[in-house]
């Protein structure tokens, strides 16, 4: 089963190429268990902002998480936590840029 990272569904442009390339590389460095945690956590976040998804240029949730956020976070390694923080930072910067327009 291929693990689909929602953040990598964002269209790559000249403005975001460096960040998305870094996020793709970071995701590839995670082991399978860490990837599952990261994907589940992102999908929970994306479901929370789903009604504003298009306005902010956010990807859709790729699957329904089978665990709640507390369970996912308690299971995450420091490496998957750091990667998730980078994704959160990217999402927040996208939202901030949209709001400033």
N, C-alpha and C positions, 0 to 999 in steps of 0.2 A: 504494500500500500504506500503510495506516494504521500508524503506529508506536505500540505500546501500552506505556505506562510502567507497570510492575508496582506501583509505590508508590501510584499513583492508584486501584488496585483496593481499597485499604483503605477500609472504611466510614467516611464522614465523620460525626463526632459533634461535640457542642459542645466537648468537650475537645481534639479534634485539628483542628478546622475551620481555625484560623489557620495552623497548620503545613502542612496539606495544601493549602490555598489558595495559600500561598507557594510550595510545591513545584510545584504545577500551573502557576503563572505562570512560575516559573523554567524549567520544561521547555519551555513555549511560546516562550520567548526563545532557545532553542538552535536552531542551524541543523540541517538534516537529518542531516548527518554526525555532529555532536555528539550528537544524539538516539540514533542507532544505537549509538554508543560507550557512552552512559549505560545504555541498555536492555540491551545485551550484558553489561556489568559487573554490573548489578543481578541479571540472571538467573543469573550465576555465583554471586553471593553467596547468592541464594535457593535455589539447588540445594544449596549446602553446608549450609544449615540446614533442608532440606526435611523431615527426620524430626521436627523440633520446630516446624514451621510453624504448626500449629493451636494449639499450646499458647501461642505468643507472639503470635498474631493477625497473622502475616505473610502477605502475598499469595503466591500460587503463582507459579512461574516461568512467564512468558508464552510463552517459546520457548526452544529449545536454542541456546545461543550457538555460533557457528561458529568462534570464535577463543578462545584461552586468555587468561587474565587479563593475562599479560605483554604479549601483542600488543595487547590492548585499551588498557591503560594507556599503552604507549609511543606510541599513536596519538592519545590524548586531548588536547584543547586545555586550556588552563588554566581556561576557562569550564566545560567539561564535567567537569573534575576537581573544581572547586569545587562544582558541582551534585551530583556523586556523593557528595562529602563530606557535604553537607547531608542526602542520603538515608541515608547510613550513620549519621549522628548520630540521625536520626529512628528508624531501626530499632533502634539500641542503646538509645535511651530507652524504646522499647516493651518490649524484652526486660528492661531494668532494672526497669521498673514492674511487669512480670509476676512477676519473681523476688521483688520486695519484698513481694508480696501474701501 
